[in-house]
Amino acid sequence: MVSVIIPARNEEASIARTVESVAAQPEVGEIIVVNDQSSDRTGEILAELATRTAKLKVLGVTELPAGWVGKNYAASIGAAAAQGDWLLFTDADTCHYPGSTRRALVDAVEHDAVLVSYSPEQELESFWERALIPYIYERLAARYSYARVNDPAESEAAANGQFLMILRDVYQSLGGHAAVCGDVLEDVALARRVKAARYRIHFAAPVGIVRTRMYRTFPAMWDGWTKNLYLLFGNSRWAIFREFAPWFVAALLLGPLVLISTHHGPPWMPLALFLGALVGEHAKYAAGLYRNLYPIGYIKYFIPGAILFSVVLIASWWKCTRGSVVWKGRAYPVRTT
């Protein structure tokens, strides 16, 4: 049996869809939603869902203990109440396709994995979502190789908390969410503990498993990514330099070429060099979109996406290195290097 655990804080816009999509999975024996002091209609919606969803159990958070991130504490409450052999942690803004839980169980068997995680398909409705989110995931795909994460000989570990299924016995033996209680990136922290204990991980981004609309407003998107982007990209100043280094190198190479062509070549040469470099970067981005299953048409968002990514990464660095980040009305301390 699979127990689905859903931490929920102010998720009135999406919680019903999430619960209904996992309730339709035959392999799911129970759904535990932990209402984390929601101030919107999340509680009312869950109460109504409970009247017609036999699998659903709703728990609540009365207070957040010191040292805990809210999502981690809610997940730990759900895990403590779960009865399933597998624990599937998922976010309250996801929608699970039919057969997704069965696919995860099959992947666990085929890959001898105790942790199975999938990166969801992204539902992108606004200009800002289409500019920033594909750019971030294209960069994350370069940062975290699925092949290296899934290779037991490699130390690299990662997972996506929007769909993270773990064998309950292993989860408990590694300390569960209590062992990562203060981590903003609890999914990656759990994956690292699993990998360090020499268990196998299967991490992938297949189509037709789960989809999500992470942020419905620009302020929510800004708060969401600035709280953890710096941590995702290495949690160090070197990580920021590594992201910006290709642009610095391109400027260093292109600048002298433009100067030389201005003095010794035809007048259109500087423009041709600039346009050639720009076309080359767009082509690289198009290839990244294709690899990560985004529409190639999103190439038109490359320049605003690159600019916005840079601004968000710098803002995330600023927040994280000042010692804390704010998410859903709570401030959390951040450990940085």
C-alpha positions in Angstrom: 0.0 0.0 0.0 1.1 3.6 -0.7 0.3 6.3 1.7 0.2 9.8 0.1 1.2 12.7 2.4 0.3 16.2 1.4 1.4 19.2 3.5 -1.0 22.1 2.8 -0.8 25.8 3.8 -3.2 28.2 2.1 -3.8 26.0 -0.9 -7.5 26.6 -1.6 -6.9 27.1 -5.4 -5.4 23.6 -5.9 -5.9 21.2 -3.0 -9.1 19.6 -4.3 -7.5 18.7 -7.7 -4.5 17.2 -5.9 -6.5 15.1 -3.5 -8.9 13.9 -6.2 -6.0 12.9 -8.6 -4.3 10.7 -6.0 -7.6 9.3 -4.7 -8.2 7.8 -8.2 -5.0 5.7 -8.0 -5.8 2.1 -7.0 -2.4 1.6 -5.4 -3.0 4.5 -2.9 -4.5 3.1 0.3 -4.7 6.4 2.2 -4.3 10.1 1.7 -3.1 12.2 4.6 -3.4 15.9 4.2 -1.8 18.0 7.0 -3.4 21.4 7.1 -0.6 23.7 8.3 -2.5 26.5 9.9 -4.1 27.7 6.7 -5.9 31.0 6.9 -7.9 30.6 3.6 -10.6 28.1 2.6 -8.2 25.1 2.6 -9.7 23.6 5.7 -13.3 24.0 4.4 -12.4 22.4 1.1 -10.7 19.5 2.9 -13.7 19.0 5.2 -16.0 18.7 2.1 -13.6 16.3 0.4 -13.4 14.1 3.4 -17.2 13.5 3.2 -16.8 11.9 -0.2 -13.3 10.5 -0.2 -13.0 7.4 2.0 -9.2 7.4 1.7 -8.7 10.9 3.0 -7.6 11.7 6.5 -7.1 15.4 7.5 -4.7 16.3 10.3 -3.7 19.7 11.6 -0.7 21.6 12.8 -1.3 23.5 16.0 2.1 25.1 16.4 5.5 25.0 14.6 8.3 23.7 16.9 11.6 25.7 17.0 14.1 24.6 14.3 11.5 23.2 11.9 10.6 24.4 8.4 6.8 24.3 8.2 6.5 21.9 5.3 9.0 19.5 6.9 7.0 19.4 10.2 3.7 18.9 8.4 5.3 16.0 6.4 6.6 14.4 9.5 3.1 14.5 11.1 1.7 12.8 8.0 4.4 10.2 8.0 3.9 9.3 11.6 0.3 8.6 11.0 0.8 6.6 7.7 0.3 2.9 7.5 1.6 2.2 4.0 4.7 0.3 2.9 5.6 3.3 0.7 5.3 7.0 1.6 4.5 9.3 -1.3 5.2 13.0 -0.4 3.6 15.4 -2.9 2.8 19.1 -3.0 -0.7 20.5 -2.8 -0.4 22.2 -6.2 0.2 19.0 -8.2 -2.1 16.8 -10.4 -1.3 13.1 -10.7 -2.1 11.4 -14.0 -3.9 8.0 -13.9 -1.3 5.2 -13.4 1.4 7.5 -11.9 1.6 5.6 -8.6 1.8 2.3 -10.4 4.6 3.6 -12.6 6.5 4.7 -9.5 6.2 1.3 -8.0 7.3 -0.4 -11.2 10.3 1.9 -11.4 11.2 1.1 -7.8 11.3 -2.6 -8.6 13.0 -2.3 -12.0 15.8 0.0 -10.6 16.0 -1.6 -7.2 15.3 1.9 -5.7 14.1 2.8 -2.3 13.4 6.4 -3.4 11.6 7.3 -6.6 11.2 10.9 -7.5 9.9 12.7 -10.6 10.1 16.3 -11.8 6.6 17.3 -12.8 5.5 18.8 -16.1 5.0 22.6 -15.6 1.7 24.4 -16.3 2.8 27.8 -17.4 0.1 30.4 -18.0 1.7 33.9 -17.6 4.5 35.6 -19.4 6.7 35.5 -16.3 6.2 31.8 -15.7 7.1 31.0 -19.3 10.2 33.2 -19.2 11.6 32.1 -15.9 10.6 28.5 -15.0 11.8 26.7 -18.2 15.1 28.7 -18.0 15.6 27.6 -14.4 14.8 23.9 -15.2 17.1 24.0 -18.2 19.9 25.2 -15.9 19.0 22.7 -13.2 19.1 19.8 -15.7 22.7 20.9 -16.4 23.5 21.1 -12.7 21.9 17.8 -11.7 22.4 14.9 -14.0 19.7 12.2 -13.7 22.3 9.6 -14.8 24.7 10.6 -12.0 22.0 10.8 -9.4 20.8 7.3 -10.4 24.3 5.9 -10.5 25.2 4.3 -7.1 28.8 4.8 -7.8 28.4 8.6 -7.9 27.9 10.8 -4.8 25.5 13.2 -6.5 22.0 13.1 -5.0 18.8 14.9 -5.8 15.0 14.6 -5.7 11.9 16.7 -6.3 9.6 17.1 -3.3 6.6 17.5 -5.6 6.7 13.7 -6.2 8.9 11.8 -3.8 8.1 8.2 -2.9 10.3 6.4 -0.4 10.1 3.1 1.3 8.8 3.7 4.8 11.3 1.4 6.6 14.2 3.3 5.0 12.6 6.6 5.7 12.3 5.8 9.4 15.8 4.3 9.6 17.3 7.5 8.2 15.4 9.7 10.7 12.7 10.9 8.4 12.0 14.6 8.2 13.2 15.1 11.7 16.7 14.5 10.3 16.3 17.4 7.9 13.9 19.5 10.0 15.6 22.8 9.3 16.4 22.3 5.6 14.6 24.5 3.1 15.6 22.0 0.4 14.3 19.0 2.3 13.9 16.9 -0.8 17.6 17.1 -1.8 18.6 16.7 1.9 16.6 13.4 2.1 18.0 12.2 -1.2 21.6 12.8 0.1 20.9 10.8 3.2 19.5 8.0 1.1 22.5 8.0 -1.2 25.0 8.3 1.7 23.4 5.1 3.2 24.1 3.3 0.0 20.6 2.9 -1.2 19.5 3.4 -4.8 17.6 6.4 -6.1 15.6 6.6 -9.3 15.1 10.3 -10.3 13.6 11.2 -13.7 11.3 13.6 -15.6 8.9 11.5 -17.6 5.8 12.8 -19.3 2.4 11.7 -18.1 3.1 11.2 -14.4 2.4 14.5 -12.6 2.0 18.1 -13.5 1.9 21.3 -11.4 1.3 25.0 -11.5 3.8 26.1 -8.9 3.0 29.8 -8.7 -0.1 31.7 -9.7 1.2 35.3 -9.2 4.5 37.0 -9.8 5.0 37.8 -6.1 4.5 34.2 -5.2 7.0 33.1 -7.9 9.5 35.7 -6.7 9.2 34.6 -3.1 9.3 30.9 -4.1 12.5 31.0 -6.2 14.4 33.6 -4.2 14.1 31.4 -1.1 15.9 28.5 -2.6 17.5 29.2 -6.0 20.9 30.0 -4.5 20.7 26.7 -2.5 19.7 24.7 -5.6 22.7 26.0 -7.5 25.3 25.0 -5.0 24.9 27.2 -2.0 28.2 29.0 -2.6 29.6 32.1 -4.3 31.4 29.8 -6.7 28.0 28.5 -7.8 26.9 32.0 -8.8 30.2 32.6 -10.6 29.8 29.3 -12.5 26.3 30.4 -13.7 27.5 33.8 -14.9 31.0 32.8 -16.2 29.8 31.9 -19.7 28.4 35.4 -20.2 31.6 37.0 -18.9 33.7 34.8 -21.3 31.4 35.6 -24.2 31.8 39.4 -23.5 35.5 39.1 -23.2 35.8 37.3 -26.5 33.2 39.3 -28.4 34.4 42.8 -27.2 37.9 42.6 -28.9 36.4 41.1 -32.0 34.0 44.0 -32.3 36.8 46.5 -31.8 39.0 44.8 -34.4 36.2 44.6 -36.9 35.3 48.2 -36.3 38.8 49.4 -37.3 39.8 46.9 -39.9 36.6 45.4 -41.3 33.4 46.5 -43.0 31.0 48.6 -41.0 28.4 45.9 -40.7 30.8 43.4 -39.1 30.2 44.3 -35.4 26.5 43.9 -35.8 27.0 40.6 -37.6 29.2 39.3 -34.8 26.7 40.4 -32.2 23.8 38.8 -34.0 25.8 35.6 -34.6 26.5 35.3 -30.9 22.9 36.0 -30.1 21.6 33.3 -32.5 24.1 30.8 -31.1 22.8 31.4 -27.6 19.2 31.0 -28.7 20.1 27.8 -30.5 21.7 26.4 -27.3 18.6 27.4 -25.3 16.3 25.7 -27.9 18.2 22.5 -27.6 17.8 22.7 -23.8 14.1 23.3 -24.1 13.8 20.2 -26.4 15.8 18.0 -24.0 13.6 19.1 -21.1 10.3 18.6 -23.0 9.3 22.3 -23.2 7.8 23.8 -26.4 10.5 25.1 -28.7 8.4 28.2 -29.2 9.5 29.2 -25.7 12.7 30.3 -27.3 11.2 33.7 -27.6 11.4 34.1 -23.8 15.2 33.4 -23.8 16.4 37.0 -23.2 13.8 38.0 -20.5 14.3 34.5 -19.0 18.1 35.0 -18.8 17.7 38.5 -17.3 15.1 37.4 -14.8 17.0 34.3 -13.8 20.1 36.4 -13.1 18.1 38.9 -11.0 16.4 36.1 -9.0 19.6 34.2 -8.4 21.4 37.3 -7.1 18.3 38.1 -4.9 18.3 34.6 -3.6 22.0 34.8 -2.8 21.4 38.1 -1.0 18.5 36.6 1.1 20.2 33.3 1.9 23.5 34.9 2.9 21.7 37.3 5.2 20.7 34.3 7.3 17.0 33.7 6.6 14.3 33.5 4.0 10.6 34.1 4.2 8.0 31.7 2.8 4.2 31.8 3.4 4.5 34.2 6.2 7.3 32.4 8.1 11.0 33.3 8.4 13.4 30.4 8.3 17.2 30.4 9.0 19.4 29.3 6.2 22.8 27.6 6.4 25.1 28.7 3.7 28.7 28.2 2.7 
